[in-house]
Amino acid sequence: MLSSPLVLQIPSSIQMTDEQFFEFCQVNRDLRIERHKLGEISIMPPTGGTTGNRGGNIFGQLWVWSEQDGTGITFDSSTGFKLSTGANRSPDASWVKLERWNALLAEEQEKFAPICPDFLVELRSPSDNLQSLQEKMEEYMQEPGIQLGWLIDRKQRQVYIYRPGKPEECLDNPASVSGDLVLPGFVLNMSKIW
């Protein structure tokens, strides 16, 4: 049986500060934890082997492009970002322009960086609810700095493209997906993802 994220409701009288939430995540480092903008904490189950492999492939392709491009840096699914809403999110793969990353203090880079990536990918695992992931993508699109987001639904073989201020676009069974103007020259080969 596949499991969904475990959602913890925290009373407002004991809300964690950013430092306390970071420490909570560090002492529970084997768990993938996110915090909703209203303080709700989600603990995601580990992915299965197939989803983990596909997520690694997405990150690998993005990393290779980023190393060749040199204008930004990549992050894997274990990286937490603090959004302007107060939410803490960990996309499956992400990329931030160097000038934005280097504008952060070293202490900010060491913890959950207070920045939304320029580009991010969420990969739907079999246990993920599509509507919840779409809502998360819409949340990202409200953030300063975000330029492009992809939600990859392997089950339906669809890729949802998100850009701030524009309607969601859905590609059916694409062979590849282009990073267009945000990631010039980056093309994700979907044959290793499907």
VENJONOR-V363056 format. One record per helix or strand of 2 or more residues. SS is the DSSP state (~ for helix, > for strand). FROM is the first residue (numbers start at 1). TO is the last residue. Records with the same first field share a line. If there is no record, write none. Layout:
BEGIN
SS = FROM-TO + FROM-TO
END
This chain:
BEGIN
> = 6-8 + 32-35 + 41-44 + 72-76 + 81-82 + 88-89 + 93-97 + 119-124 + 148-153 + 158-162 + 169-172 + 176-178 + 187-189
~ = 12-14 + 18-27 + 49-69 + 98-102 + 106-110 + 130-141 + 190-192
END
